Amino acid sequence: MYISIEWIKDFVDLPEISPEKLAERFTMATCEVDDVLTTGELLKRVRVVEITQVEDHPDSDHLHLVRFTDGKEERQVVCGAPNVAVGKKVPFAPLGTTFSGGFTLTPKKIRGIVSEGMLCSETELEIGDDDSGLKIFPDDAPLGQSVGDYIGQKNDILFDIDNKSITHRPDLWGHYGMAREFAAVFGNPLKDIWNSEWEKTIRSWMNDEKPPVSISVDPDSANLGFTGISMDNITVKNSPQWMQDRLNACGMRPINNIVDISNYVMLELGIPNHIYDRNTIRGEEIIVRRAGDDKEFVTLDEVTRELLPTDTMVCDAQGPSGIAGIMGGLDSSIADTTSRIFIEVANWKDSEVRRTATRLGLRTDALQRYEKSLDSQLLERTLLRLVELVRESCPEAKVRGSVVMANMPEYSPMVINVSPQRICHVLGKDVPADEIVKILRALDFTVVQSETGLSVTVPSYRATKDIECDADIIEEIGRVIGYDNITPESPLNTISAVRLSEAKVKSRKIQDFMVNRVGALEIMTYPMVGEKLLDQAYWPVKNESLVLVNAMSPESDRMRPSLIPSLMASTALNQKSYSSFRMFELGRSYQEDTKEFSNERYQFGFVAFDKKKSPYLEVANAMEELLNSLNISFRMVPGANDRNPLYPQNWEGLHPYETMDIQIMGKSRGYIGTIHPLVCRNFKIKGQLVIAVLDLTDFQDQRMKDKTRYQPLDRFPSSLFDCTVLADAQTPVEDVVKALKTMKMKELDWVKVADVFVMSEEQKAVTLRMSFKDPEKTLAGDFIKEAEDLAVKTLESKGFPLKV
């Protein structure tokens, strides 16, 4: 949104500082100024010249060689305008002139002849819409004078305001509201322009005649107050240049005096309005109602809009004439022949007009203001300002009757009590009570001082959604004095250590272990998923009773029944960048429950992916070490458990031979499994994927006994021995390890599975790694050889021969 500083000066005197300093201070106190722009520079360079000679271009059938003078010297340009003629006075832009969009005139040959600049149209100078030919000035236009001086355009400074920074301030969507902020920030008084004397003058133009247009409002509609007035003897013409300049500067195209006045007042006071051609109001009655049976409506932009029965419409006796708060109808717009008008200033419920506009895909300047929650108390003043400007533009205009009103809400002032001591305490700065009162009054708050503090009455236009409590009053003081003027200090509060809950201790230990020992990265996936993701994972439970009523998208329309589908989706995403990775998540899943509606489970999920080899054993070893580090007693049982509550019995997502059930306190609390290749193919995962899930819900709050045992470091070295044996493909690896542990030898310290290689559908090779040591001495070479031979014989005796 553009704010004209020249316009602001109509209401308040500004300090003599640079526009950049002005913008910086305003940004710190009120709202962000994105950019500072200057208008009028183009028209200062463009001069009035008179054409002295016109010849046809020798190499073109539509271009002309035009000579002209500015009263001092003659020049020549190549021009293709159809209305070029000797004796005409036209605008000339010399070389070096920069137009909007950044285009700068440079010496250029056109069909072989150098052109020394450009003769311009209204459109190119942004002073009109006629682009059919050159702008023609009257014969008495002074040669050599800048076009800006000739038409009376003043240079202006524009602040480009970031709309996002004023969404909570409906009073700042007009120049007068902005001027009030400038007055408070710089300590200058706001000019009392629209006072009681002004209002008395406007009302003196009214009379006791019955208003020709009546108003009726359905209380069930989105209306929050409706005012209107009728005027006759209107002459539609161009609006004065100063008004056109201000509209152009703020990004609005001038149309005619009546339409321009409507737009001008909206930019000035921040209240949208609509001016009807009264000849188009059938039955001379305005009716505000729901659309009902009306299915379609043609708006001012000549687009047919589909209506819902709940949309609020402004209608006449025969049908709709405007979509409330958004856009008027094509049939009720101002025409060149309009002589009778009806001026409407109304207010509408922000949420309803926003909902309608969003559905229609129609955002207008009026909607942008209504959706911020405007103040109905400002409607009548806006109406009187419109009447004033219409009378200025059309001195013969006559007011018919007086102001008509309907559905005006009762106003109850908002009063907030706050003490100067609390204001200073919250801000961390001593601000004198007199300065606090001065700032609030400059912002149009009414303040009554007493021994107990300040009683602050909030202006009606700040009470619609902006100011609600004493904290908002304190914010007003802070921003005006400047947060940059408050010295930052560290808080003096004493902070004591908080004892973590057992659940949090376990979570921290899991995070530390996974990051530091496993080298995994923690992820956080969305707790809501879509049916499509569950189908991808072949997950049979769809949580149909946990579907959201107003989901943001079909991809997140229900609470997830498990972490697994989300983990697989993250794997599919990350495999594009990494050939191998480890990830984990601590999150919640949700199971349907007929009694409690939802059973929320706190779970740990671990993912290992590798494009070349299976990380199944790595995951199993990591889970074993993790559970030991948490001092949790557990058993790992090879094979799938159909009664494991962490996945449905009919889920086909796990590899049939690479699955392990984790049992804690006698129940299945987790599992480790390689994801079936068919599921991986669904996610376009190209590699080996192993997932482990652990349900922490039932024991996360239990205090586990510390089983850590300390012992001296080994004084004597151990001896490692690897051997690879053959086993049936269906034989659990655990059986191979158990077979070795039957060897009666105290020097056998530990046994681990180093690798598993599937040789065929019937046979696999299992590599075991074992450690021999004696705490009292170094093992002799002969003893080590005997121990290794005994290990091989023991395995062979159990049916696991050494692989040759």
Secondary structure, 3 states (H helix, E strand, C coil): CEEEHHHHCCCCCCCCCCHHHHHHHHHHHCCCEEEEEEECHHHHHCEEEEEEEEEECCCCCCCEEEEEECCCCEEEEEECCCCCCCCCEEEEEECCCECCCCCECCCEEECCEEECEEECCHHHHCCCCCCCCCCCECCCCCCCCEHHHHHCCCCEEEEEECHHHHCCCHHHCCHHHHHHHHHHHHCCCCCCCCCHHHHHHHHCCCCCCCCCCEEEECCCCCEEEEEEEEEECCCCCCCCHHHHHHHHHCCCCCCCHHHHHHHHHHHHHCCCCEEEEHHHCHHHEEEEEECCCCCEEEECCCCEEECCCCCEEEEECCEEEEECCCEEEHHHCCCCCCCCEEEEEEEECHHHHHHHHHHHCCCCHHHHHHCCCCCHHHHHHHHHHHHHHHHHHCCCCEEEEEEEEECCCCCCCEEEEECHHHHHHHHCCCCCHHHHHHHHHHCCCEEEEECCEEEEEECHHHCCCCCCCHHHHHHHHHHHHCHHHCCCCCCCCCCCCCCCCHHHHHHHHHHHHHHHHHCCEECCCCCEECHHHHHHCCCCCCCHHHECCCCCCHHHCEECCCCHHHHHHHHHHHCCCCCEEEEEEEEEEEEEECCCEEEEEEEEEEEEEECCCCCHHHHHHHHHHHHHHCCCCEEEEECCCCCCCCCCCCCCCEEEEEEEEEEECCEEEEEEEEECHHHHHHCCCCCEEEEEEEECCCCCCCCCCCCCCCCCCCCCCCEEEEEEEEEECCCCHHHHHHHHHCCCCCCEEEEEEEEEEECCCCEEEEEEEEEECECCECCCHHHHHHHHHHHHHHHHHCCCCECC
